[in-house]
């Protein structure tokens, strides 16, 4: 199960939940028609909190060619697991032998807007809404497993596999095919009257269930998401270049973030919701009351400076049981350094200087140097760090930061002469 946008911030790779039923319970009676069986499955899904469920005929996805073209263009970035066995990813029958139906479900996670920022408060970052609460994987895996076992009780001879944002399944494509929603121009799955703030999951089964009608597309001429993307990652309607997507850069990408992308990230330290926030259909989203997704205030707009000094153990302890662990300590603190640089708060200079001097990870040190160059006023610190630094990558970041300050000083001097 995954956020309906299924952006690179949230694409899986942690291993599949492959659950096979143990025949148990009472078999379905001969009176159970296919329609009655579907209705029983729908009712069970609703009782587990799923707000939508649909059924699609298993076969090669209509999006298979689009997936191949996307991979050939390299738009998946460093997410190599997506490129492995695209044929298997495109056809559930290659995942579960004899699969005849894909059951797609959604679960809402919308919890409202970020808290209001107070003037003079310490610099704070932003975390995407889907990660405000507990990690959805474990919470929803349990529910999806219960739904699958209920199907097994209805039909003891059925075989199935359930996936929670973890396996070779095109979540959004099957959600669209099953009528759960349509894939919008921002590549999120959207549902009329509900928006796109929901997770997705699938059950593959060899049961032959009548497919639902695919969802109709209601994007129309609207292109707000394309215009709103801070980095231009939505390169055209229904086309996402993950390499430019803030969710991908702050969650999935493990290395240095390209310098030209860093200013565009702003204060986002885990994911991005911009293309969803401007979507008109999200005006209809209703706040979920599900306790599994209740927000933790420290995971909405956390104070940044303390996060800069989390070591690996402290990072795990702070974010245990949340989706934020996906970024790993190195990537997360890298993001924190970028956000501090973009916010430009002078209170960040001393902490960033300490990170540049003492952080054990060259990735963090390099991005701390960039942040100091962006804020200014730390040339002496940068020169001192350059004398001690042994990583060539970090040295390159320090030199670039010093050059940035030199350029800024030159520009200021020229403007002063012009004014005089």
C-alpha positions as CSV (number, residue, x, y, z in Angstrom):
1,X,0.0,0.0,0.0
2,X,1.3,3.4,-0.9
3,X,0.3,7.0,-1.1
4,X,-2.0,7.5,-4.1
5,X,0.6,9.8,-5.7
6,X,3.0,6.8,-5.7
7,X,5.8,9.5,-6.2
8,X,9.4,8.5,-6.2
9,X,9.2,10.0,-2.3
10,X,7.0,6.8,-1.5
11,X,8.0,3.9,-4.4
12,X,8.8,0.6,-2.5
13,X,11.7,-1.8,-2.5
14,X,11.7,-3.2,1.1
15,X,10.5,-6.7,0.1
16,X,7.1,-8.2,-0.6
17,X,4.4,-9.4,1.7
18,X,3.6,-12.6,0.0
19,X,0.8,-14.2,2.0
20,X,-0.8,-17.5,1.0
21,X,-4.0,-18.6,2.7
22,X,-4.4,-21.6,4.9
23,X,-7.8,-23.1,4.0
24,X,-10.0,-22.4,7.0
25,X,-13.4,-21.2,8.0
26,X,-16.6,-22.0,6.1
27,X,-16.7,-22.4,2.4
28,X,-18.9,-20.2,0.3
29,X,-22.2,-21.9,-0.5
30,X,-23.5,-22.6,-4.0
31,X,-26.0,-19.7,-3.6
32,X,-23.2,-17.2,-3.5
33,X,-23.1,-15.6,-6.9
34,X,-20.1,-13.7,-8.1
35,X,-22.0,-10.5,-7.4
36,X,-22.8,-11.5,-3.9
37,X,-19.2,-12.5,-3.3
38,X,-17.9,-9.2,-4.5
39,X,-20.4,-7.4,-2.2
40,X,-19.2,-9.5,0.8
41,X,-15.6,-8.6,0.0
42,X,-16.6,-4.9,-0.3
43,X,-18.3,-5.0,3.1
44,X,-15.4,-6.7,4.7
45,X,-13.0,-4.0,3.2
46,X,-15.2,-1.2,4.6
47,X,-15.3,-2.8,8.0
48,X,-11.5,-2.6,8.0
49,X,-11.4,1.1,7.2
50,X,-10.8,1.0,3.4
51,X,-12.8,3.7,1.8
52,X,-12.8,2.3,-1.7
53,X,-12.3,-1.1,-3.3
54,X,-12.4,-2.1,-6.9
55,X,-11.8,-5.2,-9.0
56,X,-9.8,-5.5,-12.2
57,X,-9.1,-8.4,-14.6
58,X,-5.5,-9.6,-14.2
59,X,-3.5,-9.2,-17.4
60,X,-0.9,-7.0,-18.9
61,X,-1.5,-3.4,-17.7
62,X,-2.6,-0.8,-20.1
63,X,0.3,1.3,-18.7
64,X,3.0,-1.3,-19.6
65,X,4.3,0.6,-22.6
66,X,4.3,3.8,-20.7
67,X,6.4,2.1,-17.9
68,X,8.9,0.9,-20.5
69,X,9.2,4.3,-22.1
70,X,9.6,5.9,-18.7
71,X,12.4,3.5,-17.8
72,X,14.1,3.9,-21.1
73,X,14.2,7.6,-20.6
74,X,15.9,7.1,-17.2
75,X,13.2,9.0,-15.4
76,X,13.3,6.6,-12.5
77,X,16.6,8.0,-11.4
78,X,18.5,5.6,-9.1
79,X,15.5,3.5,-8.2
80,X,16.9,0.4,-9.9
81,X,14.4,-2.0,-8.4
82,X,11.7,-0.4,-10.6
83,X,13.8,-1.3,-13.7
84,X,14.2,-4.9,-12.7
85,X,11.8,-7.2,-14.6
86,X,9.4,-4.6,-15.9
87,X,7.4,-7.4,-17.7
88,X,6.8,-9.0,-14.3
89,X,5.8,-5.6,-12.9
90,X,3.3,-5.0,-15.7
91,X,1.4,-8.3,-15.5
92,X,0.2,-9.8,-12.2
93,X,0.0,-13.2,-13.8
94,X,3.8,-13.2,-13.8
95,X,3.7,-12.6,-10.0
96,X,1.0,-15.1,-9.1
97,X,0.6,-18.0,-11.4
98,X,-3.0,-18.3,-12.5
99,X,-4.0,-14.8,-11.2
100,X,-7.3,-13.7,-12.6
101,X,-8.3,-10.7,-10.5
102,X,-6.6,-7.7,-8.9
103,X,-8.4,-6.3,-5.9
104,X,-7.4,-2.7,-5.3
105,X,-8.1,-0.8,-2.1
106,X,-7.5,2.7,-0.7
107,X,-7.2,4.1,2.8
108,X,-7.3,7.8,3.5
109,X,-4.6,9.6,5.4
110,X,-5.5,13.3,5.1
111,X,-5.1,15.2,8.5
112,X,-5.4,18.8,7.5
113,X,-2.8,21.5,7.0
114,X,0.6,22.3,8.7
115,X,0.6,24.2,12.0
116,X,0.8,28.0,11.6
117,X,4.4,29.3,11.8
118,X,5.1,31.9,14.5
119,X,7.3,34.9,13.8
120,X,10.8,34.6,15.4
121,X,10.4,30.8,16.0
122,X,13.5,28.7,15.4
123,X,13.8,27.4,11.8
124,X,11.5,24.5,11.0
125,X,11.2,22.1,8.2
126,X,8.2,20.4,6.5
127,X,7.4,16.8,6.2
128,X,4.9,15.3,3.7
129,X,1.5,14.5,5.2
130,X,1.7,10.8,4.6
131,X,4.6,10.6,7.1
132,X,3.0,12.6,9.9
133,X,1.8,9.6,11.8
134,X,3.0,6.0,12.1
135,X,4.5,4.0,9.3
136,X,1.6,3.0,7.1
137,X,3.3,-0.2,5.9
138,X,2.9,-2.2,9.1
139,X,-0.4,-0.7,10.0
140,X,-2.1,-1.4,6.7
141,X,-0.4,-4.7,6.0
142,X,-2.3,-6.1,8.9
143,X,-5.6,-4.9,7.6
144,X,-4.9,-6.0,4.0
145,X,-3.9,-9.4,5.4
146,X,-7.2,-9.6,7.3
147,X,-9.1,-8.8,4.1
148,X,-7.2,-11.5,2.2
149,X,-7.9,-14.0,4.9
150,X,-11.5,-13.1,4.8
151,X,-11.6,-13.8,1.1
152,X,-9.9,-17.1,1.9
153,X,-12.7,-17.9,4.4
154,X,-15.3,-17.2,1.7
155,X,-13.4,-19.3,-0.9
156,X,-11.0,-21.8,0.8
157,X,-9.4,-23.0,-2.4
158,X,-8.4,-19.5,-3.5
159,X,-4.8,-18.5,-3.7
160,X,-3.6,-14.9,-3.2
161,X,-0.8,-12.5,-2.7
162,X,-1.1,-9.1,-0.9
163,X,1.1,-6.1,-1.4
164,X,1.6,-3.1,0.7
165,X,3.8,-0.7,-1.4
166,X,6.4,-3.5,-1.5
167,X,6.1,-5.7,-4.6
168,X,6.2,-5.6,-8.3
169,X,2.7,-4.2,-8.8
170,X,1.7,-1.0,-10.6
171,X,-0.5,0.3,-7.8
172,X,-1.9,3.4,-9.5
173,X,-2.5,1.6,-12.8
174,X,-4.5,-1.1,-11.1
175,X,-6.3,1.4,-9.0
176,X,-7.4,3.1,-12.2
177,X,-8.3,-0.1,-13.9
178,X,-10.4,-1.2,-10.8
179,X,-12.3,2.1,-10.7
180,X,-10.7,3.3,-7.4
181,X,-9.6,6.5,-9.1
182,X,-7.9,8.0,-12.2
183,X,-4.3,8.8,-12.7
184,X,-4.1,12.6,-12.9
185,X,-1.7,14.9,-14.7
186,X,0.6,14.9,-11.6
187,X,0.6,11.0,-11.8
188,X,-1.3,10.8,-8.5
189,X,-4.4,8.6,-8.3
190,X,-7.4,10.9,-7.8
191,X,-10.9,10.0,-6.9
192,X,-13.9,12.3,-7.6
193,X,-15.3,13.6,-4.3
194,X,-12.3,12.4,-2.3
195,X,-9.1,13.8,-3.9
196,X,-5.7,12.0,-3.7
197,X,-4.8,11.8,0.0
198,X,-4.9,8.0,0.3
199,X,-2.7,4.9,0.4
200,X,-3.1,2.0,-2.1
201,X,-2.8,-1.7,-1.8
202,X,-3.6,-4.8,-3.9
203,X,-4.6,-8.4,-3.5
204,X,-3.8,-10.7,-6.4
205,X,-6.0,-13.8,-6.5
206,X,-6.9,-16.6,-8.8
207,X,-10.6,-16.0,-8.1
208,X,-12.5,-14.9,-11.2
209,X,-14.4,-11.9,-10.1
210,X,-16.4,-9.6,-12.4
211,X,-14.2,-6.5,-13.1
212,X,-15.4,-3.0,-12.3
213,X,-15.4,-0.2,-14.9
214,X,-12.1,1.7,-15.1
215,X,-12.3,5.2,-13.5
216,X,-13.1,8.1,-15.8
217,X,-10.5,10.9,-16.0
218,X,-11.8,14.2,-14.6
219,X,-8.7,16.4,-14.9
220,X,-10.1,18.2,-17.9
221,X,-8.1,21.3,-18.9
222,X,-6.7,21.9,-15.4
223,X,-2.9,22.0,-15.2
224,X,-2.5,23.6,-11.8
225,X,-0.2,20.7,-10.6
226,X,2.2,21.2,-13.5
227,X,2.5,24.9,-12.8
228,X,2.9,24.4,-9.1
229,X,5.7,21.9,-9.1
230,X,8.7,23.7,-7.6
231,X,11.3,21.8,-9.7
232,X,9.4,21.2,-13.0
233,X,9.3,17.5,-12.3
234,X,6.0,17.2,-14.1
235,X,7.5,17.5,-17.5
236,X,4.1,17.2,-19.2
237,X,0.6,16.0,-18.5
238,X,0.9,12.5,-16.9
239,X,4.7,12.6,-17.1
240,X,6.9,12.7,-14.1
241,X,10.7,12.9,-14.1
242,X,11.6,11.5,-10.7
243,X,15.1,12.9,-11.0
244,X,13.6,16.4,-10.5
245,X,10.9,15.4,-7.9
246,X,11.5,16.6,-4.4
247,X,10.0,13.5,-2.9
248,X,12.5,11.4,-4.8
249,X,15.4,13.6,-4.0
250,X,14.6,13.8,-0.3
251,X,13.6,10.2,0.3
252,X,14.9,7.8,-2.3
253,X,18.1,9.5,-3.6
254,X,21.1,8.4,-1.6
255,X,23.8,10.7,-2.9
256,X,24.5,14.4,-3.3
257,X,21.5,16.4,-4.4
258,X,22.3,18.4,-7.6
259,X,23.2,22.0,-6.6
260,X,20.7,23.5,-9.0
261,X,17.9,21.5,-7.2
262,X,18.8,22.5,-3.7
263,X,17.3,26.1,-3.6
264,X,14.0,24.7,-5.0
265,X,13.6,22.3,-2.2
266,X,12.9,25.1,0.3
267,X,12.3,23.9,3.8
268,X,11.0,20.4,2.8
269,X,13.0,17.7,4.5
270,X,10.9,14.6,3.6
271,X,8.7,14.5,0.6
272,X,6.6,17.2,-1.1
273,X,2.8,17.8,-1.3
274,X,2.7,20.8,-3.6
275,X,1.1,19.1,-6.6
276,X,-1.6,17.7,-4.4
277,X,-2.3,20.9,-2.5
278,X,-3.3,22.7,-5.6
279,X,-5.4,19.9,-7.0
280,X,-9.1,21.1,-7.0
281,X,-10.3,17.6,-6.2
282,X,-8.5,17.7,-2.8
283,X,-11.0,20.4,-1.7
284,X,-13.3,17.5,-1.0
285,X,-10.9,15.5,1.1
286,X,-12.2,14.7,4.6
287,X,-9.9,14.4,7.6
288,X,-9.4,10.8,8.6
289,X,-10.1,9.9,12.2
290,X,-8.1,6.7,11.9
291,X,-5.8,6.7,15.0
292,X,-3.1,4.9,13.0
293,X,-2.5,8.1,11.1
294,X,-2.9,10.7,13.8
295,X,-0.3,13.3,13.3
296,X,2.7,13.7,15.7
297,X,3.4,17.4,16.0
298,X,7.2,16.8,15.9
299,X,6.7,15.1,12.5
300,X,4.8,18.0,10.8
301,X,7.1,21.0,11.0
302,X,10.0,19.9,13.3
303,X,12.6,22.3,14.6
304,X,15.6,21.8,12.3
305,X,18.8,22.6,14.3
306,X,18.4,19.7,16.8
307,X,17.9,17.3,13.8
308,X,21.3,18.3,12.4
309,X,23.0,16.5,15.3
310,X,21.1,13.2,15.3
311,X,23.6,10.3,15.1
312,X,22.5,7.0,13.6
313,X,21.1,5.6,16.9
314,X,19.3,8.9,17.8
315,X,17.8,9.1,14.3
316,X,16.4,5.6,14.6
317,X,15.1,6.2,18.1
318,X,13.5,9.6,17.1
319,X,11.7,8.2,14.1
320,X,11.1,4.5,15.0
321,X,7.8,3.3,13.6
322,X,7.6,6.0,11.0
323,X,8.1,6.2,7.3
324,X,10.9,8.7,7.8
325,X,13.4,6.0,8.4
326,X,13.2,5.3,4.7
327,X,15.5,8.3,4.0
328,X,18.1,6.9,6.4
329,X,20.2,9.2,8.7
330,X,22.6,10.3,6.0
331,X,19.9,11.5,3.6
332,X,17.7,13.0,6.2
333,X,20.4,15.1,7.8
334,X,21.5,16.1,4.3
335,X,18.0,17.4,3.7
336,X,18.0,19.3,7.1
337,X,21.2,21.1,6.0
338,X,19.7,22.1,2.7
339,X,16.5,23.4,4.5
340,X,18.6,25.5,6.9
341,X,20.5,27.0,4.0
342,X,17.4,27.9,2.2
343,X,15.7,29.4,5.3
344,X,18.8,31.7,5.8
345,X,18.3,32.1,9.5
346,X,21.6,33.4,11.0
347,X,21.0,31.2,14.1
348,X,21.9,28.2,11.8
349,X,25.4,29.4,11.0
350,X,27.1,28.0,14.2
351,X,25.3,24.6,14.1
352,X,26.1,24.2,10.4
353,X,29.7,25.1,11.1
354,X,29.8,22.4,13.8
355,X,28.3,19.9,11.3
356,X,30.9,20.8,8.7
357,X,33.7,20.3,11.2
358,X,32.6,17.2,13.0
359,X,29.9,15.2,11.2
360,X,31.3,11.8,10.3
361,X,29.4,11.6,7.0
362,X,30.9,13.5,4.1
363,X,27.5,13.8,2.5
364,X,26.3,15.8,5.4
365,X,29.5,17.9,5.6
366,X,29.3,18.8,2.0
367,X,25.7,19.9,2.2
368,X,26.5,21.9,5.4
369,X,29.2,23.7,3.4
370,X,26.6,24.5,0.7
371,X,24.2,25.8,3.3
372,X,26.9,28.1,4.9
373,X,27.7,29.5,1.5
374,X,24.1,30.2,0.9
375,X,23.5,32.0,4.2
376,X,26.9,33.8,4.2
377,X,29.0,35.1,7.1
378,X,31.0,31.9,7.5
379,X,34.0,32.4,5.2
380,X,36.6,31.9,8.0
381,X,34.8,28.6,8.9
382,X,34.9,27.4,5.3
383,X,38.6,28.3,4.9
384,X,39.4,26.5,8.1
385,X,37.4,23.4,7.0
386,X,39.1,23.4,3.7
387,X,42.5,23.0,5.4
388,X,41.3,20.0,7.4
389,X,39.0,18.2,5.0
390,X,40.1,15.0,3.4
391,X,37.1,14.2,1.2
392,X,37.4,15.5,-2.3
393,X,33.7,15.8,-2.7
394,X,33.4,17.9,0.5
395,X,36.3,20.1,-0.7
396,X,34.5,20.7,-3.9
397,X,31.4,21.8,-1.9
398,X,33.5,24.1,0.2
399,X,35.2,25.8,-2.8
400,X,31.8,26.2,-4.4
401,X,30.5,27.8,-1.2
402,X,33.4,30.2,-1.0
403,X,33.0,31.1,-4.7
404,X,29.3,31.8,-4.1
405,X,30.1,34.3,-1.3
406,X,32.8,35.9,-3.5
407,X,30.2,36.3,-6.3
408,X,27.7,37.8,-3.8
409,X,30.3,40.3,-2.5
410,X,31.2,41.3,-6.0
411,X,27.6,41.8,-6.9
412,X,27.0,43.9,-3.8
413,X,30.1,46.0,-4.6
414,X,29.0,46.6,-8.2
415,X,25.5,47.6,-7.1
416,X,27.0,50.1,-4.6
417,X,29.2,51.7,-7.3
418,X,26.2,52.0,-9.6
419,X,24.2,53.7,-6.9
420,X,27.0,56.1,-6.1
